[in-house]
Amino acid sequence: MPTTFTILLSVLVALARGCSEPEGGYVDPTPEQIVHYAPIVAVGRVTEIITPDPMFGDMYGSAVYGARVTVHCTYKGDGVPGNITIGGAGTSYVQCK
Protein backbone atom coordinates (compact mmCIF):
# COMPACT_ATOMS: atom_id res chain seq x y z
CA MET A 1 0.00 0.00 0.00
CA PRO A 2 2.75 2.59 0.76
CA THR A 3 4.27 1.99 -2.70
CA THR A 4 0.91 2.70 -4.38
CA PHE A 5 0.57 5.93 -2.40
CA THR A 6 4.13 6.99 -3.35
CA ILE A 7 3.47 6.37 -7.05
CA LEU A 8 0.15 8.23 -6.89
CA LEU A 9 1.77 11.16 -5.06
CA SER A 10 4.59 11.28 -7.65
CA VAL A 11 2.07 11.41 -10.50
CA LEU A 12 0.12 14.20 -8.79
CA VAL A 13 3.28 16.24 -8.25
CA ALA A 14 4.25 15.77 -11.92
CA LEU A 15 0.80 16.94 -13.04
CA ALA A 16 0.92 19.97 -10.76
CA ARG A 17 4.23 21.04 -12.28
CA GLY A 18 2.52 21.11 -15.69
CA CYS A 19 0.77 24.32 -14.61
CA SER A 20 3.91 26.06 -13.42
CA GLU A 21 4.76 29.50 -14.74
CA PRO A 22 7.02 29.36 -17.82
CA GLU A 23 10.69 30.20 -17.42
CA GLY A 24 11.06 33.97 -17.46
CA GLY A 25 7.39 34.44 -16.53
CA TYR A 26 4.24 34.67 -18.59
CA VAL A 27 4.33 37.10 -21.51
CA ASP A 28 1.09 38.26 -23.13
CA PRO A 29 0.95 37.53 -26.87
CA THR A 30 1.50 40.51 -29.14
CA PRO A 31 -1.34 41.77 -31.35
CA GLU A 32 0.55 40.35 -34.33
CA GLN A 33 0.63 36.88 -32.73
CA ILE A 34 -3.07 37.06 -31.87
CA VAL A 35 -3.97 37.93 -35.48
CA HIS A 36 -1.62 35.27 -36.87
CA TYR A 37 -3.20 32.43 -34.87
CA ALA A 38 -6.83 33.62 -35.07
CA PRO A 39 -8.95 31.75 -37.64
CA ILE A 40 -11.13 34.86 -38.19
CA VAL A 41 -10.20 38.54 -38.02
CA ALA A 42 -13.13 40.89 -38.53
CA VAL A 43 -14.21 44.41 -37.67
CA GLY A 44 -17.71 45.09 -36.44
CA ARG A 45 -19.98 46.65 -33.87
CA VAL A 46 -21.26 44.91 -30.75
CA THR A 47 -25.04 45.05 -30.91
CA GLU A 48 -25.85 42.97 -27.83
CA ILE A 49 -24.18 41.58 -24.71
CA ILE A 50 -25.39 38.01 -24.04
CA THR A 51 -25.73 36.46 -20.59
CA PRO A 52 -25.47 33.65 -19.84
CA ASP A 53 -22.51 33.23 -22.16
CA PRO A 54 -23.40 31.07 -25.22
CA MET A 55 -20.13 29.14 -24.91
CA PHE A 56 -19.91 28.58 -21.13
CA GLY A 57 -23.59 28.80 -20.11
CA ASP A 58 -24.03 29.23 -16.36
CA MET A 59 -20.64 27.68 -15.53
CA TYR A 60 -19.21 31.04 -14.39
CA GLY A 61 -22.47 32.83 -13.57
CA SER A 62 -22.50 36.39 -14.87
CA ALA A 63 -18.68 36.69 -14.78
CA VAL A 64 -18.34 35.71 -18.46
CA TYR A 65 -20.49 37.06 -21.26
CA GLY A 66 -20.97 36.65 -24.98
CA ALA A 67 -21.63 39.24 -27.66
CA ARG A 68 -23.63 39.57 -30.85
CA VAL A 69 -21.66 41.50 -33.48
CA THR A 70 -22.60 43.07 -36.82
CA VAL A 71 -19.58 42.46 -39.08
CA HIS A 72 -18.49 45.39 -41.25
CA CYS A 73 -15.24 44.02 -42.74
CA THR A 74 -13.42 40.66 -42.75
CA TYR A 75 -9.62 40.64 -42.96
CA LYS A 76 -9.11 36.91 -42.43
CA GLY A 77 -11.49 33.95 -42.68
CA ASP A 78 -13.92 32.79 -45.35
CA GLY A 79 -17.68 32.97 -45.33
CA VAL A 80 -18.09 35.17 -42.24
CA PRO A 81 -21.78 36.12 -42.04
CA GLY A 82 -22.95 39.71 -41.46
CA ASN A 83 -23.98 38.92 -37.88
CA ILE A 84 -21.99 36.64 -35.58
CA THR A 85 -22.25 35.49 -31.97
CA ILE A 86 -19.05 35.33 -29.94
CA GLY A 87 -18.87 33.12 -26.86
CA GLY A 88 -16.42 34.10 -24.13
CA ALA A 89 -16.33 37.67 -25.45
CA GLY A 90 -15.31 39.11 -22.10
CA THR A 91 -15.33 38.99 -18.35
CA SER A 92 -16.98 41.34 -15.93
CA TYR A 93 -14.04 41.18 -13.51
CA VAL A 94 -10.29 40.58 -13.67
CA GLN A 95 -9.58 36.93 -12.79
CA CYS A 96 -5.86 36.29 -12.85
CA LYS A 97 -4.06 39.54 -12.11
C-alpha positions as CSV (number, residue, x, y, z in Angstrom):
1,M,0.0,0.0,0.0
2,P,2.8,2.6,0.8
3,T,4.3,2.0,-2.7
4,T,0.9,2.7,-4.4
5,F,0.6,5.9,-2.4
6,T,4.1,7.0,-3.3
7,I,3.5,6.4,-7.0
8,L,0.2,8.2,-6.9
9,L,1.8,11.2,-5.1
10,S,4.6,11.3,-7.7
11,V,2.1,11.4,-10.5
12,L,0.1,14.2,-8.8
13,V,3.3,16.2,-8.3
14,A,4.3,15.8,-11.9
15,L,0.8,16.9,-13.0
16,A,0.9,20.0,-10.8
17,R,4.2,21.0,-12.3
18,G,2.5,21.1,-15.7
19,C,0.8,24.3,-14.6
20,S,3.9,26.1,-13.4
21,E,4.8,29.5,-14.7
22,P,7.0,29.4,-17.8
23,E,10.7,30.2,-17.4
24,G,11.1,34.0,-17.5
25,G,7.4,34.4,-16.5
26,Y,4.2,34.7,-18.6
27,V,4.3,37.1,-21.5
28,D,1.1,38.3,-23.1
29,P,0.9,37.5,-26.9
30,T,1.5,40.5,-29.1
31,P,-1.3,41.8,-31.4
32,E,0.6,40.3,-34.3
33,Q,0.6,36.9,-32.7
34,I,-3.1,37.1,-31.9
35,V,-4.0,37.9,-35.5
36,H,-1.6,35.3,-36.9
37,Y,-3.2,32.4,-34.9
38,A,-6.8,33.6,-35.1
39,P,-9.0,31.7,-37.6
40,I,-11.1,34.9,-38.2
41,V,-10.2,38.5,-38.0
42,A,-13.1,40.9,-38.5
43,V,-14.2,44.4,-37.7
44,G,-17.7,45.1,-36.4
45,R,-20.0,46.6,-33.9
46,V,-21.3,44.9,-30.8
47,T,-25.0,45.1,-30.9
48,E,-25.8,43.0,-27.8
49,I,-24.2,41.6,-24.7
50,I,-25.4,38.0,-24.0
51,T,-25.7,36.5,-20.6
52,P,-25.5,33.7,-19.8
53,D,-22.5,33.2,-22.2
54,P,-23.4,31.1,-25.2
55,M,-20.1,29.1,-24.9
56,F,-19.9,28.6,-21.1
57,G,-23.6,28.8,-20.1
58,D,-24.0,29.2,-16.4
59,M,-20.6,27.7,-15.5
60,Y,-19.2,31.0,-14.4
61,G,-22.5,32.8,-13.6
62,S,-22.5,36.4,-14.9
63,A,-18.7,36.7,-14.8
64,V,-18.3,35.7,-18.5
65,Y,-20.5,37.1,-21.3
66,G,-21.0,36.7,-25.0
67,A,-21.6,39.2,-27.7
68,R,-23.6,39.6,-30.9
69,V,-21.7,41.5,-33.5
70,T,-22.6,43.1,-36.8
71,V,-19.6,42.5,-39.1
72,H,-18.5,45.4,-41.3
73,C,-15.2,44.0,-42.7
74,T,-13.4,40.7,-42.7
75,Y,-9.6,40.6,-43.0
76,K,-9.1,36.9,-42.4
77,G,-11.5,34.0,-42.7
78,D,-13.9,32.8,-45.4
79,G,-17.7,33.0,-45.3
80,V,-18.1,35.2,-42.2
81,P,-21.8,36.1,-42.0
82,G,-23.0,39.7,-41.5
83,N,-24.0,38.9,-37.9
84,I,-22.0,36.6,-35.6
85,T,-22.3,35.5,-32.0
86,I,-19.1,35.3,-29.9
87,G,-18.9,33.1,-26.9
88,G,-16.4,34.1,-24.1
89,A,-16.3,37.7,-25.5
90,G,-15.3,39.1,-22.1
91,T,-15.3,39.0,-18.4
92,S,-17.0,41.3,-15.9
93,Y,-14.0,41.2,-13.5
94,V,-10.3,40.6,-13.7
95,Q,-9.6,36.9,-12.8
96,C,-5.9,36.3,-12.8
97,K,-4.1,39.5,-12.1
